Amino acid sequence: MSRVRASHILLMYKGSARSTATRSKEEALAGIRDLQQQLSQGADFAALARAHSDCPSGASGGDLGFFGRGQMVPEFEQAAFSMQPGEVSDVIETAFGYHLVARTA
């Protein structure tokens, strides 16, 4: 598989890469775990991304489109390429903050 399509929800924290967030790292982790819990109870991923994600992709429900290997940071890429379409990752930490990744294709 050379390309996947994924969406994500990103919660940045003060000090994370490119962050303008004022929340602490602990607050960001608690927030992403809360969103993970909402997803496990049937919440809509795209709706949560629009409401909570700190990434500009949140406006489009977190959709990042198709990407190949080497285009995302390693932790993110590993998660996206290891899932099947329809699956949502556990919490992933990158230099940008905490992510939930949904493989969409």
C-alpha contacts under 8 A as a table, 3 or more apart, distances in Angstrom:
res1	aa1	res2	aa2	distance
1	M	4	V	7.53
2	S	68	G	5.70
2	S	69	R	6.89
3	R	66	F	6.17
3	R	67	F	5.26
3	R	68	G	4.33
3	R	69	R	7.04
4	V	66	F	5.33
4	V	67	F	5.70
4	V	68	G	6.56
4	V	80	A	7.18
4	V	81	F	6.79
4	V	103	R	7.37
4	V	104	T	7.73
4	V	105	A	5.68
5	R	63	D	7.98
5	R	64	L	6.91
5	R	65	G	5.19
5	R	66	F	4.16
5	R	67	F	6.33
5	R	103	R	6.08
5	R	104	T	5.37
5	R	105	A	4.79
6	A	63	D	6.16
6	A	64	L	5.77
6	A	65	G	6.28
6	A	66	F	6.95
6	A	80	A	6.78
6	A	101	V	6.71
6	A	102	A	5.48
6	A	103	R	4.37
6	A	104	T	5.05
6	A	105	A	6.85
7	S	61	G	7.27
7	S	62	G	4.61
7	S	63	D	4.08
7	S	64	L	5.35
7	S	65	G	7.46
7	S	101	V	5.84
7	S	102	A	5.15
7	S	103	R	6.54
7	S	104	T	6.94
8	H	49	A	7.02
8	H	53	S	7.94
8	H	57	S	7.98
8	H	58	G	7.83
8	H	62	G	4.85
8	H	63	D	6.68
8	H	64	L	7.43
8	H	99	H	6.39
8	H	100	L	5.45
8	H	101	V	4.40
8	H	102	A	5.97
9	I	48	L	7.64
9	I	49	A	5.13
9	I	52	H	7.29
9	I	53	S	4.82
9	I	54	D	7.45
9	I	55	C	7.30
9	I	58	G	6.95
9	I	62	G	5.99
9	I	99	H	5.42
9	I	100	L	5.27
9	I	101	V	6.70
10	L	32	I	8.00
10	L	49	A	7.99
10	L	52	H	7.93
10	L	53	S	4.88
10	L	54	D	5.41
10	L	55	C	5.90
10	L	96	F	7.91
10	L	97	G	6.55
10	L	98	Y	5.63
10	L	99	H	4.58
10	L	100	L	6.87
11	L	28	A	5.75
11	L	29	L	7.90
11	L	31	G	7.54
11	L	32	I	6.63
11	L	52	H	7.57
11	L	53	S	5.89
11	L	54	D	5.52
11	L	55	C	7.94
11	L	97	G	5.71
11	L	98	Y	5.29
11	L	99	H	6.53
12	M	16	S	6.20
12	M	19	S	5.98
12	M	20	T	7.86
12	M	21	A	5.93
12	M	23	R	7.74
12	M	25	K	7.87
12	M	28	A	6.50
12	M	54	D	6.32
12	M	96	F	6.05
12	M	97	G	4.39
12	M	98	Y	6.49
13	Y	16	S	5.56
13	Y	19	S	6.53
13	Y	20	T	7.75
13	Y	21	A	5.15
13	Y	22	T	6.22
13	Y	23	R	5.13
13	Y	24	S	5.35
13	Y	25	K	5.21
13	Y	27	E	7.85
13	Y	28	A	5.94
13	Y	97	G	6.23
14	K	19	S	6.40
14	K	20	T	6.89
14	K	21	A	5.30
14	K	22	T	5.10
14	K	23	R	5.84
14	K	24	S	5.73
14	K	25	K	6.90
15	G	19	S	6.49
16	S	19	S	5.37
16	S	95	A	5.81
16	S	96	F	5.09
16	S	97	G	5.83
17	A	95	A	5.54
17	A	96	F	4.67
17	A	97	G	7.56
18	R	96	F	6.87
19	S	96	F	7.11
23	R	27	E	5.84
23	R	28	A	6.37
24	S	27	E	5.04
24	S	28	A	6.22
25	K	28	A	5.11
25	K	29	L	6.24
25	K	97	G	7.99
26	E	29	L	5.14
26	E	30	A	6.17
27	E	30	A	5.08
27	E	31	G	6.04
28	A	31	G	4.99
28	A	32	I	6.17
28	A	97	G	7.70
28	A	98	Y	7.02
29	L	32	I	5.24
29	L	33	R	6.13
29	L	98	Y	6.64
30	A	33	R	5.16
30	A	34	D	6.19
31	G	34	D	5.05
31	G	35	L	6.36
32	I	35	L	5.02
32	I	36	Q	6.11
32	I	91	V	7.23
32	I	98	Y	6.76
32	I	99	H	7.26
32	I	100	L	7.48
33	R	36	Q	4.89
33	R	37	Q	6.19
33	R	91	V	7.34
34	D	37	Q	5.06
34	D	38	Q	6.32
35	L	38	Q	4.97
35	L	39	L	6.23
35	L	48	L	7.38
36	Q	39	L	5.10
36	Q	40	S	6.28
36	Q	90	D	7.87
36	Q	91	V	7.80
36	Q	100	L	7.42
37	Q	40	S	5.06
37	Q	41	Q	6.45
38	Q	41	Q	5.12
38	Q	42	G	6.61
38	Q	43	A	5.44
39	L	42	G	5.13
39	L	43	A	4.60
39	L	44	D	6.70
39	L	45	F	6.70
40	S	43	A	7.21
43	A	47	A	7.91
43	A	48	L	7.49
44	D	47	A	5.35
44	D	48	L	6.31
45	F	48	L	5.22
45	F	49	A	6.15
45	F	61	G	7.33
45	F	102	A	7.85
46	A	49	A	4.99
46	A	50	R	6.15
46	A	58	G	7.80
46	A	60	S	7.58
46	A	61	G	3.91
46	A	62	G	6.18
47	A	50	R	5.14
47	A	51	A	6.24
47	A	61	G	6.20
48	L	51	A	5.09
48	L	52	H	5.82
48	L	53	S	7.46
48	L	61	G	7.59
49	A	52	H	5.32
49	A	53	S	4.86
49	A	58	G	4.90
49	A	59	A	7.56
49	A	61	G	5.13
49	A	62	G	5.32
50	R	53	S	6.31
50	R	58	G	4.57
50	R	59	A	5.17
50	R	60	S	6.82
50	R	61	G	5.09
50	R	62	G	6.93
51	A	58	G	7.48
52	H	58	G	7.47
53	S	56	P	7.77
53	S	57	S	7.87
53	S	58	G	5.21
53	S	62	G	7.39
54	D	58	G	6.95
55	C	58	G	5.59
55	C	62	G	7.62
56	P	59	A	6.12
56	P	62	G	7.96
57	S	60	S	5.45
57	S	61	G	6.64
57	S	62	G	4.61
57	S	63	D	5.88
57	S	64	L	6.47
58	G	61	G	4.91
58	G	62	G	4.22
58	G	63	D	7.31
59	A	62	G	6.79
60	S	63	D	5.80
64	L	67	F	7.89
67	F	71	Q	6.48
67	F	72	M	7.98
68	G	71	Q	5.97
69	R	72	M	7.24
69	R	77	E	6.81
70	G	73	V	7.41
70	G	74	P	7.62
70	G	77	E	7.59
71	Q	77	E	7.84
72	M	76	F	6.27
72	M	77	E	5.55
73	V	76	F	5.52
73	V	77	E	6.11
73	V	94	T	7.45
74	P	77	E	5.04
74	P	78	Q	5.95
75	E	78	Q	5.30
75	E	79	A	6.46
75	E	92	I	7.04
75	E	93	E	7.37
75	E	94	T	6.48
76	F	79	A	5.34
76	F	80	A	6.25
76	F	92	I	7.08
76	F	94	T	7.31
76	F	101	V	7.81
77	E	80	A	5.15
77	E	81	F	6.05
78	Q	81	F	5.45
78	Q	82	S	6.04
79	A	82	S	5.23
79	A	83	M	6.48
79	A	89	S	6.63
79	A	101	V	7.43
80	A	83	M	5.76
80	A	89	S	7.92
80	A	101	V	6.83
80	A	102	A	7.53
80	A	103	R	6.00
81	F	84	Q	7.96
83	M	87	E	6.07
83	M	88	V	7.67
83	M	89	S	7.57
83	M	103	R	6.45
84	Q	87	E	5.72
84	Q	103	R	6.50
84	Q	105	A	7.92
85	P	102	A	7.84
85	P	103	R	4.87
85	P	104	T	4.89
85	P	105	A	5.07
86	G	102	A	6.74
86	G	103	R	5.71
86	G	104	T	5.66
86	G	105	A	7.78
87	E	102	A	5.82
87	E	103	R	5.72
87	E	104	T	7.79
88	V	100	L	6.84
88	V	101	V	5.55
88	V	102	A	4.30
88	V	103	R	6.45
89	S	92	I	7.53
89	S	100	L	5.76
89	S	101	V	5.20
89	S	102	A	6.40
90	D	100	L	6.40
90	D	101	V	7.78
91	V	98	Y	6.46
91	V	99	H	5.71
91	V	100	L	5.35
92	I	98	Y	5.61
92	I	99	H	5.09
92	I	100	L	6.43
92	I	101	V	7.99
93	E	96	F	7.72
93	E	97	G	5.74
93	E	98	Y	4.61
93	E	99	H	6.33
94	T	97	G	5.43
94	T	98	Y	6.45
94	T	99	H	7.74
